[in-house]
Amino acid sequence: MTPNIKNYSFSLILALMFLQTTSWGIKRYVTPTGAGNFTGSSWANASNDLQATINNSAASDEIRMKAGTYYPNSFPVGCTGCGVASGGNRNNTFSLKSDLRITGGFSGWESEEWQRNIVTNKTILSGNLGIPAVYTDNAYHVVTNVNTVNVYLVELT
């Protein structure tokens, strides 16, 4: 029995497509508490506001998140009647943007994505805004994706 050359060729093409790397723009850094001057330009100057970092990022930028828990702190795009912005508002969400790469699992020293450890460095987007054991004070939607395309959330755990 001879192997099917078409299948091997197709598999090779898929493997090459998978290995192709995407060119990402500026790397931005976020930690739950922030660091330095909070600009997000490096781990030493990490932002403490994931939503602000998303808002200030351009298409093809990459956001790297240090391990920890992140809580939404803004309203969905176009939300009317969401009330007053506050840390405990159940309408809070993380509003995504097109063409961003958001990656978790970092401990805050890595310079390359392959150095991260998603098992050890858990990165959590949580809607638990109030009392941990009470679900009636949690965010309605932790993440919203309105009119966006090509958002890459890479292994947030």
N, C-alpha and C positions, 0 to 999 in steps of 0.2 A: 504494500500500500504506500503510495507516494504522498508526502505532505502537501497540503493545499497552500500554494505560494501566495495566493490572494490574501488569505487570512494572516500569514506572517507579515506581508507588506502592510496591511491595514494596522496590525498591532504595532509595527515599528513606527508608522506615521503617528499614531496616537501617543506612543511613548515620547517621540520627539516633540510633539505639541505640548505634552505635559511638562517636559523639561525646559521648555522655552521660558525664560524669565521675563517678567514685566518690569519695565523701568518705572520706579516710583519716584515721586518728587521729594519734597522736604520731609524729613522725619521729625515728628513732634512727640514729646514725652509727657506722660501723665502719671501721677501717683495719687493715692487717696488724700495725702496731706500736702502735696506739693513740696518744692525745695527751692532754695536760692532766691532768684528774682521772679519765679513763677511764670516765666515766658514760654516754657515748654520747649526750649531750644536744645536741651540735653537732660540727662538724668540729674545732673547737679542743679539745673534750673527748671525742674519739672513743674508743669501746671498742676493745680489741684482741682480743676474744673473741666471734666470731660466734655460737657456740652459746649463751653466756650472754645475749647480746642477744636471740636468738630466745626463750629461756626466759623472759626478763623482759618480753617484749612481750605486749600484749593484742590481742584480735581487732581488726582494722582498723588496726593500727599499720603503719608503713612503715619498713623497714630499708634505709638507703642505704650502699652499700659502695664504698670508695675502691679504685682500681686496685691490684692485687697478687694474691698467692697466699694462699689460706686453707686450712688443714689441719684436718680433723675432730679433735676432742679429747674426745668423750664417747661413751658407749655408746648403742646403740639403745634405745628405750623397751621395758621389759620383758625385756631381755636377761639371761638367767641363764647363768652359766658363761662370762662374757666376760673373766674374769681381772682383773688389777689395772690400774686406770686409769694410762695412761702415754702420752707423746707418740708412741710407736711401736707401740701396740697395734693390730693389724689389724682389731679389732672396732670401732674408732672410726668415727663417722659424724656427719654433721650431721642431727639429728632435727628435722624441720619441724613446725610447728603450723598449725592451721586459721586461715584468714582473715588471713594476713599477706601483705604485699607486700615482696619482697626484690629490690632493684634495684642493679645494678652499673654500672660505667662512669664513675664520678666521679673527679675528680682531687683533690677536697678543698676546693674554694672555692665550688662551686655552691650556689645557694639554690633553684633550680628544676630539676625533672627534665629539662626540655628542654635545659638547658645542658650536660648530660653528653655524652661522646664515647666510645661503646663500642668504636670502632676503635682509638683512641689509648690509652684507659685500660682495658686488659684486666683483667677481674676473673675470677679462676680459683678454682674449688673443686677442690682436688687431693687425691687419695688416695695420693700418692707420699710415704709417711711415712719411708722409710729412704733407702737408696742410690738415687740417681736412675736408674741404668742397670739396676737389679735390680727385677724385677716381683714377686718372691716375698715382698717385705716391704711391699707396698702394702695399703691398706685394702680390705676385702672389699666394702664399700658406702660410697661417698662421701656420698650423700644417702639418707636413709630417710624415707618418708612413710607412717607407720602411723596409721590411723584419723583422717586429716586430710582436710579439704575446703577448697576455695577458697584454695590457696596459689599466689601469683603470683611466679614467678621470672622477672624481666624482664631479658632480654638479658644474661645473664652469659656472657662469652666465654672 
